[in-house]
Amino acid sequence: MERLQKVIARAGIASRRKSEELIKEGRVKVNGKVVTELGVKVTPTDKVEVNEIQIQREEPVYFLLYKPRGVISSVSDDKGRRVVTDFFSEQKERIYPVGRLDYDTSGVLLLTNDGEFANLLMHPRNQIDKVYVVKSKGIPSKENLLKLERGIQLEDGKTAPARVKMLSMDKQKQTAIIEIAIHEGRNRQVRRMFEAIGHDVLKLKRERFGFLTLNGLSAGDARELTPHEVKQLRALAMESSKKNS
Ligand code: URA
């Protein structure tokens, strides 16, 4: 048995608090009857409707995928390109990615069917640290790396401070390998940050999402998160939420 508001939130319809409001407003039905009290618990077989639409009830599942390059972070693609859910064709639950990595970016990507969890992790206030490894065209100067670190003006605003580390450089090929840790998740953020200092990104990989790494996985491999990891991720998101409020 689970609380009604938790079940609604997990379906990704609204936050837990908003779900409580939906219940109080009389917009939720359980087995065809309007429920307006908050204490109600439901079983997995109870039919729950919000605004007359039945919600999907599934056991929550959580995965980490080592997304390869050349794959879309989506559940379908109208051009027929490979999508991240193709790696889970055996999975009966309807999972979707938590945020996105560009088509040409590889690395850690989480997938779940738990809408509340996905919303929590993606909320701009709760942004978790993400570590990327960049192969840049040309070798950025120390001043330019410092600019990345301090925050750089992009068309959608200045970026928050980042941690930046030069890992190696190839003077002959004029390329560099740089690690950058950011906690925001703006569209194409790392590529745009490097473009802003005059260096194209030749390769981009997300090595770490919070404490989750690619250890033991090859591109295209996936593993289920442990219940402890899921709990830790929730705690991490709440922690950053407190820090940023
Ligand atoms: N930053 C980018 O530019 N691309 C990604 O896929 C992720 C972060």
Boltz pocket constraint, residues with backbone or C-beta under 6 A from the ligand:
constraints:
  - pocket:
      binder: B
      contacts: [[A, 100], [A, 101], [A, 102], [A, 103], [A, 105], [A, 186], [A, 187], [A, 188], [A, 189], [A, 190], [A, 191], [A, 192], [A, 204]]
      max_distance: 6.0
